[in-house]
Amino acid sequence: MRPSDLVRRLIYPVPVWLPRREESIAALAASTTTDNGTVVLHHRAPEGAATVTYLHGNGSDLSTIGTIAQLLRDSGLGFAAFEYPGYGPHAGEPRQAAILAAARDGLAHLRGAGVSLRRTVLVGESLGSSVAAHLAAEGQLRSEDETGRLVLISPFTNMAAMVRRYTRLDPRGLVSEPWATDVTVRSITEPTLVIHGAKDTLVPPAMSRRLAAELPRATRIVVPDRKHDNLWEPPSECLAAVVDFARSTDTEATEA
């Protein structure tokens, strides 16, 4: 296997898609495919509540996030998620440009469905944190009169640093898709919540500390005794923090 192929598998370890898993989340959120081919899950928020739009990690797909969708629905929030190209039933190949295009398309679909920016909380976890940060840096969460909110869960600084951490390869020339969150955060002005497990050995907490320091309106929470893959397990301080952050949009909307 060529080193470049090894790196791509490291960046995009696409799970085997099991259609029967999709059935469980279909009961939690309606599935729609946009004109551009993006698969969107959407459970409408109760009147006046925010919608959490969740961008999953590189080892997940829409069929595996049912627990998160259920937790957020049970908390009285709306829920939405988009599939990445090459993941689940979505055609195409996972590439940074294609994933960002699909996420933009998904956000545009939600706007068309009546989800305002003010009621939008964009939550990205692991790889999804970089997707979310890129969208926020582009201005996808703000307009002249509205601003959404951003949550970065277990965020990494950039993909070259992750490749360097887990292989003996020099990432120069091998990482064609930088996922440089440490660069994009400099253009983010939205209120941002950063969450990291204190015992995360996959993405070191030092990375989120560095990112939070670059964000002008960031709050960082380090969850004791939690790792990379169990932040949502009950009792979940991560869930409580996301819900509180999402509900704060209600107060702002009332005051506006």
C-alpha positions as CSV (number, residue, x, y, z in Angstrom):
1,M,0.0,0.0,0.0
2,R,1.3,3.4,-0.9
3,P,1.9,5.8,2.0
4,S,-0.6,8.2,0.5
5,D,-3.3,5.5,0.5
6,L,-2.5,4.6,4.1
7,V,-3.0,8.3,5.1
8,R,-6.3,8.5,3.3
9,R,-7.5,5.4,5.2
10,L,-6.4,7.0,8.4
11,I,-8.3,10.2,7.6
12,Y,-11.4,8.5,6.3
13,P,-12.0,5.1,8.0
14,V,-15.4,4.8,6.4
15,P,-17.5,2.3,8.4
16,V,-19.5,-0.4,6.7
17,W,-23.0,0.9,6.1
18,L,-25.7,-1.3,7.6
19,P,-29.1,-0.3,6.3
20,R,-30.9,-1.9,9.3
21,R,-29.2,0.7,11.5
22,E,-30.7,3.4,9.4
23,E,-34.1,2.2,10.3
24,S,-33.6,3.1,14.0
25,I,-32.7,6.7,13.3
26,A,-35.5,7.0,10.7
27,A,-37.9,6.9,13.6
28,L,-36.1,9.9,15.2
29,A,-35.7,12.3,12.2
30,A,-37.1,12.6,8.7
31,S,-34.6,11.8,5.9
32,T,-34.4,14.0,2.8
33,T,-32.1,14.0,-0.2
34,T,-31.4,17.5,-1.6
35,D,-31.3,18.3,-5.3
36,N,-27.5,18.2,-4.9
37,G,-27.6,14.7,-3.5
38,T,-27.0,15.5,0.2
39,V,-28.7,13.2,2.7
40,V,-30.2,15.3,5.5
41,L,-31.8,14.2,8.7
42,H,-34.1,16.7,10.4
43,H,-36.4,16.5,13.4
44,R,-38.1,19.9,13.7
45,A,-37.6,21.8,16.9
46,P,-40.5,22.6,19.2
47,E,-41.7,26.2,18.8
48,G,-39.1,28.6,20.1
49,A,-36.4,26.0,20.6
50,A,-33.0,25.7,18.8
51,T,-32.0,23.1,16.3
52,V,-28.7,21.2,16.9
53,T,-27.1,20.4,13.6
54,Y,-24.6,17.6,14.2
55,L,-21.6,16.8,12.0
56,H,-20.2,13.4,12.9
57,G,-16.7,12.0,13.1
58,N,-14.7,10.2,10.4
59,G,-15.5,6.7,11.9
60,S,-19.3,7.3,12.0
61,D,-22.2,7.7,9.6
62,L,-25.8,8.8,10.0
63,S,-26.9,5.3,11.0
64,T,-24.7,5.3,14.1
65,I,-25.8,8.6,15.7
66,G,-29.2,7.6,16.8
67,T,-28.3,7.8,20.5
68,I,-27.2,11.4,20.1
69,A,-30.3,12.3,18.2
70,Q,-32.5,10.7,20.8
71,L,-30.7,12.5,23.7
72,L,-31.1,15.9,22.0
73,R,-34.8,15.3,21.1
74,D,-35.5,14.2,24.7
75,S,-33.9,17.5,25.8
76,G,-36.6,19.5,23.8
77,L,-34.3,20.5,20.9
78,G,-34.5,20.1,17.2
79,F,-32.0,17.8,15.5
80,A,-30.4,17.7,12.1
81,A,-27.4,16.0,10.5
82,F,-25.9,15.6,7.1
83,E,-24.1,12.7,5.5
84,Y,-20.6,13.0,4.0
85,P,-19.9,11.9,0.4
86,G,-18.7,8.3,0.4
87,Y,-20.4,7.6,3.8
88,G,-23.5,5.6,4.4
89,P,-25.8,5.6,1.3
90,H,-24.2,8.8,0.0
91,A,-22.5,8.4,-3.4
92,G,-19.1,9.9,-4.1
93,E,-15.7,9.9,-2.4
94,P,-14.8,11.5,0.9
95,R,-12.7,14.6,0.2
96,Q,-12.4,17.8,2.1
97,A,-13.9,19.9,-0.6
98,A,-16.8,17.5,-1.2
99,I,-17.6,17.2,2.5
100,L,-17.7,20.9,3.0
101,A,-19.9,21.3,-0.1
102,A,-22.3,18.7,1.3
103,A,-22.4,20.5,4.7
104,R,-23.1,23.9,3.0
105,D,-25.9,22.3,1.0
106,G,-27.3,20.8,4.2
107,L,-27.3,24.1,6.0
108,A,-29.0,25.8,3.0
109,H,-31.7,23.1,3.0
110,L,-32.3,23.8,6.7
111,R,-32.6,27.5,6.0
112,G,-35.1,26.7,3.3
113,A,-37.0,24.6,5.8
114,G,-37.4,27.6,8.1
115,V,-34.5,27.0,10.6
116,S,-33.2,30.5,11.4
117,L,-29.5,31.2,12.0
118,R,-30.5,32.5,15.5
119,R,-31.9,29.1,16.3
120,T,-29.0,27.1,14.8
121,V,-26.3,25.4,16.9
122,L,-23.7,23.8,14.7
123,V,-22.1,20.9,16.6
124,G,-19.1,19.2,15.1
125,E,-17.3,16.2,16.7
126,S,-13.8,15.0,15.9
127,L,-13.5,15.3,12.1
128,G,-16.9,17.1,12.2
129,S,-15.4,19.8,14.4
130,S,-13.1,20.8,11.6
131,V,-16.1,20.7,9.1
132,A,-18.1,23.0,11.5
133,A,-15.1,25.3,12.1
134,H,-14.6,25.8,8.3
135,L,-18.3,26.6,7.8
136,A,-18.3,29.1,10.6
137,A,-15.1,30.7,9.3
138,E,-16.8,31.1,5.9
139,G,-19.7,33.0,7.5
140,Q,-22.3,30.2,7.2
141,L,-23.5,31.0,10.7
142,R,-24.0,34.7,10.4
143,S,-26.0,37.3,8.4
144,E,-26.5,41.0,8.8
145,D,-29.1,40.5,11.6
146,E,-28.6,36.9,12.9
147,T,-25.8,34.8,14.4
148,G,-25.8,31.1,15.1
149,R,-23.7,29.2,17.7
150,L,-20.8,26.8,17.3
151,V,-19.8,23.7,19.3
152,L,-16.5,21.9,18.8
153,I,-16.2,18.5,20.4
154,S,-12.8,16.8,20.6
155,P,-11.4,19.2,18.0
156,F,-7.9,18.7,16.5
157,T,-5.6,21.4,15.3
158,N,-4.9,20.1,11.8
159,M,-4.7,16.8,9.9
160,A,-0.9,16.9,9.4
161,A,-0.5,17.0,13.2
162,M,-2.8,14.0,13.6
163,V,-1.0,12.0,10.9
164,R,2.3,12.8,12.4
165,R,1.0,11.7,15.8
166,Y,-0.2,8.2,14.6
167,T,2.3,7.2,12.0
168,R,6.0,7.4,11.4
169,L,5.4,9.2,8.1
170,D,6.4,12.7,7.3
171,P,3.0,14.2,6.4
172,R,4.5,16.7,4.0
173,G,3.4,15.7,0.5
174,L,1.1,13.0,1.9
175,V,-1.7,15.1,3.5
176,S,-3.4,16.8,0.6
177,E,-6.5,17.8,2.7
178,P,-5.2,19.9,5.6
179,W,-8.4,20.2,7.7
180,A,-6.5,23.1,9.3
181,T,-8.8,24.1,12.1
182,D,-6.0,26.0,13.8
183,V,-6.1,28.4,10.8
184,T,-9.9,28.7,10.3
185,V,-10.6,29.5,14.0
186,R,-9.0,32.9,13.5
187,S,-12.0,33.9,11.3
188,I,-14.7,32.7,13.7
189,T,-16.6,35.3,15.7
190,E,-19.6,33.4,16.8
191,P,-20.1,32.3,20.4
192,T,-18.3,28.9,20.6
193,L,-18.3,26.1,23.1
194,V,-15.3,23.7,23.1
195,I,-15.6,20.3,24.8
196,H,-12.9,17.7,25.3
197,G,-12.6,14.6,27.4
198,A,-9.7,14.8,29.9
199,K,-8.6,11.3,29.1
200,D,-8.8,11.5,25.3
201,T,-5.8,9.7,23.9
202,L,-6.8,10.0,20.3
203,V,-7.0,13.8,20.1
204,P,-5.0,15.3,23.0
205,P,-6.8,17.9,25.0
206,A,-3.9,20.3,24.4
207,M,-5.2,20.7,20.9
208,S,-8.5,22.1,22.0
209,R,-6.8,24.3,24.5
210,R,-4.8,25.8,21.7
211,L,-7.9,26.3,19.5
212,A,-9.9,27.9,22.3
213,A,-7.2,30.4,22.9
214,E,-7.6,31.6,19.3
215,L,-11.4,32.0,19.6
216,P,-12.6,35.4,20.8
217,R,-15.9,34.2,22.3
218,A,-15.0,30.7,23.4
219,T,-15.8,28.7,26.5
220,R,-13.9,25.5,27.0
221,I,-15.0,22.6,29.1
222,V,-12.8,19.6,29.9
223,V,-14.9,16.6,31.0
224,P,-13.1,14.5,33.8
225,D,-12.6,10.8,33.2
226,R,-14.0,10.9,29.6
227,K,-12.2,9.7,26.5
228,H,-12.7,10.4,22.8
229,D,-15.6,8.0,22.3
230,N,-17.7,8.2,25.5
231,L,-18.5,11.8,25.9
232,W,-22.2,11.2,25.3
233,E,-22.6,8.3,27.7
234,P,-24.8,9.0,30.7
235,P,-24.4,10.8,32.9
236,S,-23.1,13.1,30.2
237,E,-21.6,16.5,31.1
238,C,-21.1,17.0,27.3
239,L,-24.9,16.6,26.7
240,A,-25.7,19.0,29.5
241,A,-23.3,21.6,28.3
242,V,-24.6,21.4,24.7
243,V,-28.2,21.6,25.8
244,D,-27.5,24.6,28.1
245,F,-25.6,26.3,25.3
246,A,-28.4,25.6,22.8
247,R,-31.1,26.9,25.2
248,S,-29.2,30.2,25.6
249,T,-30.3,31.0,22.1
250,D,-33.8,31.2,23.4
251,T,-32.9,33.9,25.8
252,E,-31.0,35.9,23.1
253,A,-34.0,35.6,20.7
254,T,-36.4,36.8,23.4
255,E,-34.2,39.8,24.2
256,A,-33.6,40.7,20.5
